[in-house]
Amino acid sequence: MQVAHNVEVGESTFLCSQVGIAGSSKIGGHCILAGQVGVAGHLEIADNCVFGAQSGIPSTVRKAGMYQGSPIIDAMNWRRSVVGFKQLPDLMKKLQELEKKV
């Protein structure tokens, strides 16, 4: 874990392994930053936020919730996107075939 200068971490917040927090950031209370989460400097994170593993937090988070990805998005949207990423090559091929027909 790497916590830079002037960082504030709220009460009952968990910072898991390999979390990095850049300088002058403020992490709210009752948050969870899972393994390998990175936090940019000079930002604020609301109370009651959960960030999944390997998430990248580039800017202030004002709303409590579950986030994932880099840059972070709503965790449920991120899960849907991961499913879509796996299907992307086949979808691109189908699109190219349809474009040829038009």
LODOFI-644564 format. One record per residue: y, z, x of N, C-alpha, C in turn. Coordinates in Angstrom, 2 decimals, decimal comma, padded with zeros to 5 digits, always signed. Each point is the difference from the previous one (the first is absolute). Layout:
REM residues N
PT     n.py     n.pz     n.px    ca.py    ca.pz    ca.px     c.py     c.pz     c.px
PT        Y        Z        X        Y        Z        X        Y        Z        X
...
***
This chain:
REM residues 102
PT     n.py     n.pz     n.px    ca.py    ca.pz    ca.px     c.py     c.pz     c.px
PT  -001,17  +000,00  +000,85  +001,17  +000,00  -000,85  +001,24  +000,00  +000,90
PT  +000,99  -000,80  -000,39  +001,26  -000,07  +000,74  +001,14  +000,23  -000,97
PT  +000,72  +001,08  +000,19  +001,15  +000,32  -000,84  +001,22  +000,00  +000,92
PT  +000,94  -000,89  -000,29  +001,17  -000,16  +000,86  +001,06  +001,08  -000,27
PT  +001,13  -000,13  +000,68  +001,09  +000,97  -000,10  +000,61  +000,06  -001,41
PT  +000,42  +001,18  -000,38  +000,76  +000,23  -001,23  -000,76  -000,39  -001,28
PT  -001,31  +000,01  +000,02  -000,80  -000,30  -001,19  -000,17  +001,28  -000,81
PT  +000,11  -000,12  -001,32  -000,24  +001,13  -000,90  -001,23  -000,31  -000,84
PT  -000,93  +000,95  -000,06  -001,23  -000,17  -000,78  -000,03  +001,11  -001,05
PT  -000,15  -000,40  -001,26  +000,03  +000,94  -001,11  -001,22  +000,91  -000,07
PT  +000,11  +000,99  -000,84  -001,05  +001,00  -000,20  -001,27  -000,64  -000,54
PT  -001,14  +000,44  +000,50  -001,33  -000,43  -000,44  -000,22  -001,51  +000,14
PT  +000,62  -000,61  +000,99  -000,22  -001,42  +000,29  -001,05  -000,10  +001,09
PT  -000,95  -000,93  -000,19  -001,07  -000,22  +000,97  +000,26  -001,26  +000,79
PT  -000,05  +000,12  +001,32  +000,11  -001,14  +000,91  -001,34  -000,14  +000,70
PT  -000,72  -001,05  -000,31  -001,34  -000,19  +000,55  +000,08  -000,66  +001,38
PT  -001,14  -000,26  +000,59  -000,06  -000,50  +001,37  +000,74  -001,32  +000,19
PT  +000,61  -000,13  +001,15  +000,71  -001,20  +000,45  +001,18  -000,40  -000,87
PT  +000,60  +000,95  -000,68  +001,23  -000,26  -000,75  +001,16  -000,02  +000,99
PT  +000,93  -000,94  -000,19  +001,18  -000,06  +000,83  +001,24  +000,01  -000,86
PT  +000,93  +000,89  +000,30  +001,23  +000,10  -000,77  +001,18  -000,15  +000,95
PT  +000,83  -001,01  -000,24  +001,15  -000,25  +000,85  +001,12  +001,00  -000,31
PT  +000,96  +000,06  +000,89  +001,05  +001,02  -000,03  +000,85  +000,05  -001,25
PT  +000,41  +001,21  -000,33  +000,93  +000,31  -001,08  -000,51  -000,35  -001,39
PT  -001,31  -000,13  -000,17  -000,57  -000,23  -001,33  -000,25  +001,33  -000,68
PT  +000,03  -000,04  -001,35  -000,25  +001,21  -000,79  -001,16  -000,28  -000,93
PT  -001,08  +000,76  +000,17  -001,21  -000,15  -000,82  +000,02  +001,11  -001,04
PT  -000,16  -000,36  -001,26  +000,03  +000,99  -001,08  -001,17  +000,96  +000,03
PT  +000,01  +000,91  -000,93  -001,07  +000,97  -000,13  -001,19  -000,55  -000,79
PT  -001,16  +000,56  +000,25  -001,22  -000,33  -000,72  -000,37  -001,48  +000,14
PT  +000,22  -000,56  +001,18  -000,34  -001,38  +000,29  -001,26  -000,05  +000,86
PT  -000,65  -001,15  +000,01  -001,14  -000,25  +000,89  +000,26  -001,31  +000,72
PT  -000,05  +000,03  +001,32  +000,07  -001,20  +000,81  -001,35  -000,11  +000,70
PT  -000,82  -000,93  -000,47  -001,35  -000,16  +000,53  +000,05  -000,57  +001,42
PT  -001,15  -000,19  +000,60  -000,10  -000,44  +001,39  +000,73  -001,31  +000,28
PT  +000,67  -000,04  +001,13  +000,69  -001,17  +000,52  +001,17  -000,48  -000,86
PT  +000,60  +000,88  -000,76  +001,20  -000,35  -000,76  +001,18  +000,03  +000,97
PT  +000,87  -001,01  -000,12  +001,20  -000,05  +000,81  +001,24  +000,10  -000,87
PT  +000,95  +000,82  +000,42  +001,24  +000,22  -000,76  +001,18  -000,42  +000,88
PT  +000,83  -000,92  -000,50  +001,19  -000,41  +000,73  +001,01  +001,14  +000,05
PT  +000,99  -000,15  +000,84  +000,99  +001,06  +000,18  +001,10  -000,01  -001,03
PT  +000,66  +001,14  -000,13  +001,18  +000,16  -000,84  -000,26  -000,34  -001,47
PT  -001,12  +000,44  -000,54  -000,30  -000,23  -001,41  -000,45  +001,29  -000,65
PT  -000,09  -000,03  -001,32  -000,43  +001,17  -000,76  -001,17  -000,38  -000,89
PT  -000,94  +000,93  -000,14  -001,16  -000,19  -000,86  +000,02  +001,11  -001,05
PT  -000,13  -000,39  -001,26  +000,04  +000,94  -001,12  -001,18  +000,97  +000,07
PT  +000,09  +001,08  -000,75  -001,11  +000,94  -000,15  -001,17  -000,70  -000,72
PT  -001,21  +000,50  +000,21  -001,20  -000,43  -000,72  -000,34  -001,48  +000,20
PT  +000,07  -000,45  +001,23  -000,39  -001,37  +000,34  -001,29  +000,04  +000,81
PT  -000,86  -000,99  -000,23  -001,24  -000,17  +000,76  +000,02  -001,39  +000,61
PT  -000,24  -000,07  +001,30  -000,02  -001,27  +000,71  -001,39  -000,21  +000,60
PT  -000,65  -001,10  -000,38  -001,34  -000,29  +000,49  +000,00  -000,36  +001,47
PT  -001,19  +000,00  +000,58  -000,18  -000,27  +001,42  +000,64  -001,32  +000,41
PT  +000,57  +000,00  +001,17  +000,62  -001,16  +000,65  +001,20  -000,56  -000,77
PT  +000,62  +000,81  -000,81  +001,19  -000,45  -000,73  +001,21  +000,02  +000,92
PT  +000,92  -000,93  -000,27  +001,25  -000,05  +000,73  +001,16  +000,25  -000,94
PT  +000,80  +001,01  +000,29  +001,11  +000,39  -000,87  +001,31  -000,41  +000,67
PT  +000,58  -001,15  -000,43  +001,18  -000,51  +000,68  +001,34  +000,50  -000,54
PT  -000,02  +000,58  -001,20  +001,27  +000,40  -000,62  -000,22  +001,21  -000,91
PT  +001,08  +000,54  -000,49  -000,02  +001,19  -000,84  -000,89  -000,20  -001,23
PT  -000,76  +001,06  -000,34  -000,85  +000,01  -001,20  +000,56  +001,05  -000,93
PT  +000,54  -000,44  -001,12  +000,69  +000,91  -000,92  -000,88  +000,50  -001,14
PT  -001,14  -000,63  -000,22  -000,84  +000,32  -001,16  -001,36  +000,53  +000,46
PT  -000,41  +001,12  -000,58  -001,32  +000,54  +000,29  -001,06  -001,00  -000,42
PT  -001,11  -000,04  +000,71  -001,08  -000,92  -000,36  -000,96  -000,21  +001,14
PT  -000,94  -000,93  -000,23  -000,99  -000,36  +001,01  +000,33  -001,39  +000,53
PT  +000,05  -000,11  +001,33  +000,41  -001,23  +000,65  -001,03  -000,40  +001,07
PT  -000,02  -001,30  +000,29  -000,94  -000,51  +001,00  +000,56  -001,30  +000,56
PT  -000,43  -000,37  +001,18  +000,35  -001,28  +000,58  +001,14  +000,08  +000,99
PT  +000,30  -001,15  +000,59  +001,08  -000,07  +000,97  +000,73  -001,32  -000,15
PT  +001,20  +000,03  -000,57  +000,72  +001,17  -000,50  -000,64  +000,53  -001,28
PT  +000,28  +001,24  -000,30  -000,65  +000,65  -001,13  +000,36  -000,65  -001,33
PT  -000,98  +000,02  -000,90  +000,18  -000,36  -001,40  -000,81  +001,00  -000,81
PT  +000,16  -000,03  -001,31  -000,78  +000,87  -000,87  -001,49  -000,16  +000,33
PT  -000,72  +001,09  +000,11  -001,40  -000,03  +000,44  -000,88  -000,87  -000,89
PT  +000,21  +000,03  -001,30  -000,84  -000,81  -000,89  +000,27  -001,49  +000,23
PT  +001,25  -000,38  +000,18  +000,33  -001,39  +000,31  -000,60  -000,42  +001,34
PT  +000,01  +000,90  +000,96  -000,58  -000,30  +001,31  -001,50  -000,26  -000,13
PT  -000,69  +000,80  -000,79  -001,45  -000,19  -000,18  -000,29  -001,36  -000,65
PT  +000,80  -000,36  -000,99  -000,17  -001,32  -000,63  +000,26  -001,12  +001,00
PT  +000,99  +000,17  +000,85  +000,34  -001,01  +001,01  -001,13  -000,19  +001,00
PT  -000,64  +001,09  +000,40  -001,10  -000,10  +000,96  -001,13  -000,86  -000,58
PT  -000,30  +000,19  -001,27  -001,01  -000,83  -000,65  +000,45  -001,46  +000,03
PT  +001,26  -000,24  -000,28  +000,53  -001,36  +000,02  -000,03  -000,63  +001,38
PT  +000,25  +000,80  +001,05  -000,04  -000,53  +001,36  -001,36  -000,58  +000,33
PT  -001,05  +000,67  -000,45  -001,37  -000,47  +000,27  -000,27  -001,34  -000,67
PT  +000,64  -000,24  -001,13  -000,23  -001,22  -000,75  +000,98  -001,13  +000,37
PT  +000,99  +000,31  +000,82  +001,07  -000,95  +000,30  -000,49  -001,32  +000,60
PT  -000,90  -000,03  +000,97  -000,43  -001,29  +000,54  -000,61  -000,92  -001,06
PT  -000,84  +000,53  -000,88  -000,60  -000,81  -001,06  +001,06  -000,47  -001,00
PT  +000,94  +000,86  -000,33  +001,06  -000,38  -000,93  +000,89  -001,10  +000,59
PT  +000,28  +000,08  +001,30  +000,80  -001,04  +000,65  -000,72  -001,34  -000,01
PT  -001,29  +000,04  +000,24  -000,79  -001,23  +000,00  +000,01  -000,63  -001,40
PT  -000,19  +000,82  -001,03  +000,03  -000,50  -001,38  +001,37  -000,57  -000,34
PT  +001,07  +000,63  +000,45  +001,34  -000,48  -000,26  +000,23  -001,36  +000,67
PT  -000,46  -000,14  +001,23  +000,14  -001,28  +000,69  -000,75  -001,11  -000,73
PT  -001,18  +000,31  -000,51  -000,77  -000,99  -000,75  +000,72  -000,39  -001,29
PT  +000,58  +000,97  -000,69  +000,75  -000,29  -001,23  +001,25  -000,82  +000,30
PT  +000,67  +000,29  +001,10  +001,20  -000,78  +000,37  -000,36  -001,47  +000,27
PT  -001,14  -000,23  +000,59  -000,43  -001,37  +000,28  -000,23  -000,77  -001,29
PT  -000,46  +000,68  -001,03  -000,30  -000,63  -001,30  +001,28  -000,33  -000,78
PT  +001,05  +000,73  +000,25  +001,25  -000,18  -000,77  +000,84  -001,13  +000,53
***
